[in-house]
């Protein structure tokens, strides 16, 4: 597997992978597909040195992407980041998530990240299981904060302290 910094030409693939998760109602709170244009500002908030957005490739094809996002956006929280991992439909369930999360955690120190967060729907057992396998613990629970097709859904906040 190869990790590389995303470039603007990757945005269409990033959005396509993201949009492919919407129908499952397991991964994102978006209920309709988003546009490439609507993600440009989000794309440019990523920086390779502190809050990267990586494309993950295997045999020269994109299997997914991973992004780090600032938590709250105030200076005192600079050491805390949220991680998002999204896989291409054909790459799911094949162990890529494990490899991506292991690599991402290994890079946290050099990115200045001391606390890593994952915000996951509480009914998304595969993602919860993946993050817990890496020592993420329950740091918060937001009961019934989302409504997906009329079904109330809770959100779990998992966290991991990155050793300095």
RAUR-V327125 format. One record per residue. RES is the residue in three letters. SS is DSSP state (H for helix, E for strand, L for the rest). PHI is phi as a letter, one per 20 degrees, with the letter a starting at -180 (* if undefined). PSI is psi in degrees with one decimal (none if undefined). Layout:
res=(RES & RES)
ss=(SS & SS)
phi=(PHI & PHI)
psi=(PSI & PSI)
This chain:
res=(UNK & UNK & UNK & UNK & UNK & UNK & UNK & UNK & UNK & UNK & UNK & UNK & UNK & UNK & UNK & UNK & UNK & UNK & UNK & UNK & UNK & UNK & UNK & UNK & UNK & UNK & UNK & UNK & UNK & UNK & UNK & UNK & UNK & UNK & UNK & UNK & UNK & UNK & UNK & UNK & UNK & UNK & UNK & UNK & UNK & UNK & UNK & UNK & UNK & UNK & UNK & UNK & UNK & UNK & UNK & UNK & UNK & UNK & UNK & UNK & UNK & UNK & UNK & UNK & UNK & UNK & UNK & UNK & UNK & UNK & UNK & UNK & UNK & UNK & UNK & UNK & UNK & UNK & UNK & UNK & UNK & UNK & UNK & UNK & UNK & UNK & UNK & UNK & UNK & UNK & UNK & UNK & UNK & UNK & UNK & UNK & UNK & UNK & UNK & UNK & UNK & UNK & UNK & UNK & UNK & UNK & UNK & UNK & UNK & UNK & UNK & UNK & UNK & UNK & UNK & UNK & UNK & UNK & UNK & UNK & UNK & UNK & UNK & UNK & UNK & UNK & UNK & UNK & UNK & UNK & UNK & UNK & UNK & UNK & UNK & UNK & UNK & UNK & UNK & UNK & UNK & UNK & UNK & UNK & UNK & UNK & UNK & UNK & UNK & UNK & UNK & UNK & UNK & UNK & UNK & UNK & UNK & UNK & UNK & UNK & UNK & UNK & UNK & UNK)
ss=(L & E & E & E & E & L & L & H & H & H & H & H & H & H & H & H & H & H & H & H & H & H & L & L & L & L & L & L & L & L & L & L & L & L & L & L & H & H & H & H & H & H & H & H & L & L & E & L & L & L & E & L & E & E & E & E & E & E & L & L & E & E & E & E & E & E & E & E & E & E & L & L & L & L & H & H & H & L & L & E & E & E & E & E & E & E & E & L & H & H & H & L & L & L & L & H & H & H & H & H & H & H & H & H & H & H & H & H & H & H & H & L & L & L & E & E & E & E & E & E & E & L & L & L & H & H & H & H & H & H & H & H & H & L & L & L & E & E & E & E & E & E & E & E & E & E & E & E & L & L & E & E & E & E & E & E & E & E & E & E & E & L & L & L)
phi=(* & c & d & b & f & f & d & g & f & e & g & f & f & g & f & f & f & g & f & f & e & f & g & f & l & d & d & c & e & f & d & c & g & e & d & g & g & f & d & f & f & g & g & f & f & e & c & g & e & c & c & f & c & d & e & d & c & c & l & m & d & f & d & r & b & c & c & d & c & f & e & m & n & d & g & f & e & g & e & d & c & e & d & c & c & c & d & g & g & f & d & f & m & d & n & f & g & f & f & f & f & f & f & f & f & f & e & g & g & f & e & m & e & d & c & d & d & c & d & c & g & f & e & e & g & g & f & g & f & g & f & f & g & e & n & f & d & f & d & a & b & d & f & l & e & c & c & d & l & n & d & f & c & e & c & d & d & d & c & b & e & e & f & f)
psi=(147.3 & 135.1 & 133.5 & 154.2 & 134.8 & 146.0 & 162.8 & -29.6 & -15.0 & -11.3 & -37.3 & -40.4 & -40.8 & -47.5 & -40.3 & -43.1 & -45.1 & -50.3 & -29.3 & -15.8 & -15.5 & -47.3 & -25.8 & -21.7 & 28.2 & -22.1 & -39.8 & 154.2 & -4.9 & 139.7 & -10.5 & 152.1 & 146.0 & 165.0 & 158.3 & -43.9 & -37.8 & -14.4 & 0.6 & -48.9 & -43.6 & -45.1 & -46.5 & -9.1 & -13.1 & 142.0 & 136.0 & -28.1 & -21.8 & -42.1 & 72.3 & 159.5 & 112.5 & 141.1 & 136.8 & 124.1 & 150.1 & 122.9 & 41.8 & 7.6 & 147.9 & 124.7 & -15.1 & -169.8 & 158.1 & 137.5 & 147.2 & 136.9 & 142.3 & 143.5 & 120.5 & -37.6 & 13.4 & 148.2 & -35.8 & -18.7 & 11.9 & -28.2 & -3.2 & 131.7 & 151.3 & 140.4 & 141.3 & 131.3 & 126.3 & 133.3 & 145.3 & 146.0 & -41.5 & -6.1 & -6.9 & 143.0 & 16.0 & 11.8 & -1.4 & -38.1 & -41.6 & -46.5 & -41.1 & -44.6 & -40.3 & -46.8 & -45.0 & -45.2 & -39.6 & -20.7 & -6.2 & -43.4 & -47.7 & -19.3 & -3.0 & 21.7 & 121.5 & -18.5 & 127.9 & 129.4 & 148.5 & 125.1 & 113.1 & 138.0 & 137.5 & -18.2 & 1.6 & 73.2 & -40.8 & -42.1 & -41.7 & -43.2 & -43.7 & -51.2 & -38.3 & -31.3 & -27.9 & 14.4 & 10.5 & 140.7 & 161.5 & 116.3 & -11.2 & 157.7 & 126.7 & 99.5 & 130.9 & 43.9 & -9.4 & 151.7 & 116.2 & 111.0 & 39.1 & 0.9 & 123.0 & 136.9 & 144.0 & 162.0 & 135.1 & 138.2 & 114.7 & 143.6 & 155.5 & 130.0 & 126.8 & 120.1 & 136.3 & none)
